[in-house]
Amino acid sequence: MTEAGRPSRNRFVVPISLLAMLVMFVVVKLAWVDAGRRDLVRWVPVAEASTLAGREQKIRMFDFSAAWCGPCRILEREVFADPELSSMLNGSLIPVKIMDRQREDGRNSPAVAQLQEQYGVQGFPTLVFADPSGAMIDRVDGYPGKAEIENRLRNAIAIQSGTLP
């Protein structure tokens, strides 16, 4: 107590310091954990994907996603941040990320709207595997888990290489 009968300010210094240290620890920990889960896929811009697919005769994998989509974040963390799967995808297919902006901006760009209409995308995530001409050869609606996505990637690569039985 101070001479005037009021509590001392010093008694709040330790709890406030501890709280500040805890907040800093949580922020640093979250940043560190997130840094270990970076997307390793080399996404090709929409404008270049068609030309590249035709020139290289490769299958395109469109990842229709949205910033607010929880299952999309799981797909990114479990599949696109996996070194083996991202390497397989980068080496054999043309990966194209299509971000929906309907909620945020009230509309999508004409290119995004056209692709969503072309492939009948109704929800997120949606993965579409398309041959060089743009014809859909496989589709995954939602996130069925890492193992199923890996199977679909391997199937698309087998189609690409002509080794599908």
C-alpha positions in Angstrom: 0.0 0.0 0.0 1.1 3.5 -0.7 0.9 6.2 1.9 -2.4 7.4 0.6 -4.0 4.0 1.2 -4.0 3.0 -2.5 -2.6 -0.3 -3.8 0.9 -0.1 -5.3 1.3 -0.3 -9.1 4.2 -2.7 -8.6 1.9 -5.6 -7.6 0.5 -5.6 -11.2 3.9 -5.6 -12.9 4.6 -9.3 -12.5 1.2 -10.6 -13.6 1.2 -8.3 -16.6 4.7 -9.3 -17.6 3.8 -13.0 -17.3 0.7 -12.5 -19.5 2.8 -10.6 -22.1 5.4 -13.4 -22.2 2.6 -16.0 -22.6 1.1 -14.1 -25.5 4.5 -13.7 -27.2 5.1 -17.5 -26.7 1.8 -18.4 -28.3 2.3 -16.0 -31.3 5.8 -17.3 -31.9 4.7 -21.0 -31.5 1.8 -20.5 -34.0 4.1 -18.8 -36.5 6.7 -21.6 -36.2 4.1 -24.4 -36.6 2.6 -22.6 -39.6 6.0 -22.1 -41.2 6.6 -25.9 -41.2 3.4 -26.4 -43.3 4.1 -24.2 -46.3 2.5 -25.1 -49.6 5.3 -26.7 -51.7 3.4 -26.9 -55.0 4.6 -24.6 -57.8 1.2 -23.3 -58.9 0.9 -22.2 -62.5 -1.1 -19.0 -63.2 -4.5 -19.6 -65.0 -3.5 -17.6 -68.0 -0.4 -19.8 -68.6 -1.9 -23.2 -67.8 -3.7 -23.9 -71.1 -0.7 -23.0 -73.2 1.6 -25.0 -71.1 -0.7 -28.0 -71.1 -0.9 -28.0 -74.9 2.9 -27.5 -75.3 3.9 -30.2 -72.8 0.9 -32.4 -73.3 0.3 -32.6 -69.6 -2.8 -33.0 -67.5 -3.8 -30.0 -65.5 -5.0 -30.3 -61.9 -7.2 -27.4 -60.9 -7.6 -26.8 -57.2 -10.8 -24.8 -56.7 -10.4 -23.2 -53.3 -11.6 -20.3 -51.1 -9.8 -18.4 -48.3 -12.6 -19.1 -45.8 -12.7 -22.9 -46.6 -11.6 -25.1 -43.6 -11.3 -28.3 -45.6 -9.2 -26.4 -48.2 -6.7 -25.5 -45.5 -6.5 -29.2 -44.4 -5.9 -30.2 -48.0 -3.1 -27.7 -48.3 -1.5 -28.8 -45.0 -1.8 -32.5 -45.5 -1.2 -32.8 -49.3 0.3 -29.6 -50.8 2.8 -29.3 -48.0 3.8 -32.9 -48.2 7.3 -33.1 -49.9 6.6 -36.4 -51.7 3.1 -35.5 -53.0 4.0 -32.0 -54.0 7.1 -33.2 -55.8 5.0 -35.8 -57.7 2.5 -33.1 -58.6 5.1 -30.6 -59.6 6.9 -33.0 -61.8 4.1 -34.7 -63.6 1.1 -32.4 -63.8 0.3 -28.7 -64.2 -1.1 -27.5 -60.9 -3.4 -24.5 -61.1 -5.0 -22.9 -58.0 -8.3 -21.2 -58.6 -9.3 -19.0 -55.7 -13.0 -18.1 -55.4 -13.6 -14.5 -54.3 -17.4 -14.5 -54.4 -17.7 -14.0 -50.6 -15.0 -11.4 -50.3 -15.6 -9.3 -53.5 -19.1 -10.2 -54.5 -17.9 -11.7 -57.7 -15.1 -13.7 -59.3 -12.9 -12.7 -62.2 -14.2 -13.8 -65.6 -11.5 -16.5 -65.9 -12.4 -18.0 -62.5 -16.2 -17.8 -63.2 -15.7 -19.5 -66.6 -13.7 -22.4 -65.1 -16.1 -22.9 -62.3 -19.0 -23.0 -64.8 -17.0 -25.3 -67.2 -16.3 -27.8 -64.5 -19.6 -27.4 -62.6 -17.9 -26.4 -59.3 -20.4 -26.0 -56.5 -18.3 -26.3 -53.4 -14.8 -26.2 -52.1 -12.3 -27.8 -52.2 -12.9 -29.3 -55.7 -10.0 -30.8 -57.6 -10.4 -31.3 -61.3 -8.0 -33.2 -63.5 -8.2 -32.2 -67.1 -6.4 -33.4 -70.2 -4.5 -30.9 -72.4 -7.7 -30.1 -74.4 -9.5 -29.2 -71.1 -11.7 -32.4 -71.0 -12.3 -33.5 -67.4 -10.8 -36.9 -66.7 -11.3 -37.0 -62.9 -12.9 -34.9 -60.2 -12.7 -34.9 -56.4 -15.4 -32.9 -54.5 -14.6 -32.0 -50.9 -11.6 -33.4 -49.0 -11.8 -37.2 -48.7 -8.4 -37.4 -47.0 -4.8 -37.6 -47.9 -4.8 -41.2 -49.0 -7.6 -40.7 -51.5 -6.0 -37.6 -52.9 -2.7 -39.5 -53.3 -4.6 -42.3 -55.2 -6.2 -39.8 -57.5 -2.8 -38.0 -58.1 -1.2 -41.4 -58.9 -4.1 -42.3 -61.2 -3.8 -39.0 -63.1 0.0 -39.5 -63.5 -0.6 -43.0 -64.8 -3.1 -41.6 -67.4 -0.5 -39.0 -68.2 2.3 -41.5 -68.8 0.0 -44.0 -70.5 0.6 -46.7 -67.9 -3.0 -47.0 -66.6 -4.2 -50.5 -67.2 
